[in-house]
Amino acid sequence: MAIIIDTGNSGDRSYSQLSTQIAKWMNRGDLATFIPDFVTNAEARIATDLRLRRMIVRTTLAVSIDSAAPLPEGWLEFETIALDGDDLDFMPMRQLTGRFRGCSGVPACYSIEGEQIFFGPSPDGAYSVDVSYYKQLESLASSGTNWLLTAKPNLYLYAALAEASLFVKKPDDANYWGGLYSGLVEALQVEDDAATSSGGALRVRAK
């Protein structure tokens, strides 16, 4: 496992401070205009790798007769999807279409294609589907900060430095920072396992 380095003090908690830190650690004066891209790519990496309990939100999808429903805003992955308290079963789209072709009724299964959720049988009326899902964090460029940056600023820093190193074509540096990032993800998983067993609120899934 990679060694985890403490990257800063309690002030390193904002998008602007993260950007300054990236420039400092890269020790390059010609990357300022590219730093927003490094942060964006780091956020994409984090969205792929992490499924934290604090990312879970609950909402209700309004489903009309014979219709699909759009995926909720910022959707990354479902935790639960249920109708009247009963969980709906996931089914591959081809299987869902073949099994329920021409059928309507109370939905029992669902599938995902593109940005929509399809149901089987096709809804025979209006339904409210209760979902909990992992929602992608709002970009730091828009929000300025978020709870994850506050809690784990080095997570963003390592991911951004890996992206910056790829940009300047330094694969060894990219592997180094990527290793530190992956090590922190693994450390968070251990932390989550302990927190979960003691009733804690953090859950992380490492890829």
N, C-alpha and C positions, 0 to 999 in steps of 0.2 A: 504494500500500500504506500502511496506517496506521502511524504511528510507534509503536514499542514503548517503553513506559516501564518502567524498573526500579521495582518497587513495594515493595521491602522488603529486610530483612536476612535473615540465615540463620536467625533465630528464627521467621520467619513460615511455620511448617510444620505447624500443627495446626488442627483444626476450630474450636476456641475462639479461637485467634488470628486465623483468617480471619474469624470472626464479628465480632470486635472491630474488625478492619480495615474491614469493610464498613460498620459503624455510623459509624466515624470518617470514612470517605471520603464517605458520604452526608450527613454533618453534620446528622443528624436524630435527635432523642431519642425519637421515638415509633414507631420501627420494630423495636424489639428482638424483639417477639414474632413478627415476620414474617421475620426473618433466616433461620431454618431453611428456610422455603419458598423464599427466594431461592437458598440453597445447593442445595436439592433440584432446583430448576429449572435451575440452572447445571450440575448434574451430568447432567441429561437432555440439555442442549444439547451438552455435551462427549461424551456417549455417542453422540449422533447424528453428530457431526462428526469424531471421531478414531478411527483404527484403528492403534494403536501396536503394534509387534511385542511389546512387553512385556505386552500384553493377551492375547496368544495362549496358550491352554492346550491340552493334549492329553488326551484321554480315550477310553475305549472304551464304546460303547453295546451293551448286550445286546439282541439282537433275537430274538423268539420266532416260532414258526410262525404265518403268516397275521396278523401284527400290525404295528402302527406302533411307533415309539419316541418317547418324549418328548424334546423339545429339551433339551440340557444346561443346567445351572444358569447363569443370567446370560448366556445366549446373545445375541449381537448379530448375528453373521455367520460363516458357515463360511469357513475358509481352505482346508481339504481335508476330504474325506470318502471313505473307501476301505474296500474289503473284500478281504482277502488280498493287499494291496499294489496292487490295481487301483482307480483312481479311479472313483467312481460319477458318472454324468452327471446334471445337474439337468434336470428336465422340468416344465413347468407342470402343475398338478394335473389339470386337465381332460384334457390330453393323456396323462398317465400313466394315468389311469383308463380312458380309451378304448382305449389301446394294450394294456394288460395286464389288462383285465377277464377274470376267470375263469382267469388264468394264475398258476402258482406255479413257483418255481425259485430259482436263485441271484440275488439282487438285482443289477441292473446300473444302475438309475436310481433317483432319489429326487425327492421333492417335499416342500414344506412347506405345511401348512395348520393354522392356529391355532397350537397349541403342540406339534404332533407332526410327525414325519418319516414319510412314507409311501414305500414301496419298490415298484419294479416290476422283475421280477415279484414278486408277493407271496411273502415268504420261505417256503420249503418245509421249513424246519427252524430250528434255533437257530444264530445267527450273531453274531460279534463285529465290529462296525463301528468302525473307527478314525477318529477325527475330531480335527481341530485347529480351534479357533474363537476368535473375539474375545469375550472375556468382559467384561461390564460391571464396572467397579470397584465394590467395596463402598462403600456410602454413607459419607461422612465422619462423619455422625451416629452410625453404628455402629462404625466403625473408629477414629475420632479423627484418623487421618492415613493417607496412602498414598504410594507412591513418586512418583506424578505431582504431588501437592501439594508434596512435597519438592523435586522437580526444577523445577516450573513453577508456583509459587504465584500468579503474576500471571494465569495462565490461568483459574484459579478466580475470582480477584478480578474480572477484567474481565467474565466471564460473569455473576457474581452482581450486579455493579453494573448491568449491562444489565437484568437481571430486576427489580432494585429500582427502577430508573428507570421501567420500564414500569408497575410497581405504583403509583408516585406520579404517574403520568400526565405524565411529562416525556419525550416522544418524542425530542426532540433529544438529550437526555442518553443515552437508550437507544441511539440510533444511534451516538453518540460511543463509548460503552463497547463496543457491539457491533462497531464498526469496529476498535477496539483488539484485541478478542478475535479477530476474523477475521484481522487482521494477524499476530497471534502464531501462529495456525494456519498461515498461509502461510509464516511464517518457520521454523516447525518442519518444514514440508515440504521447504524448501530444505536445512535441517540434515540431514534424513533422507536426502535424495538423496545428499548428500556422504558421510554415514555408511555408507549401503548400498554405495556403490562402493568404500569402503575397508574393508569388513567390519564396519561398526558395527552396533549392535543396535536402533536406533530407526527405526521406520517410521510415518509419519503420512499419512493420506489426508485431504486437505481437501475439503470439499463445495463 
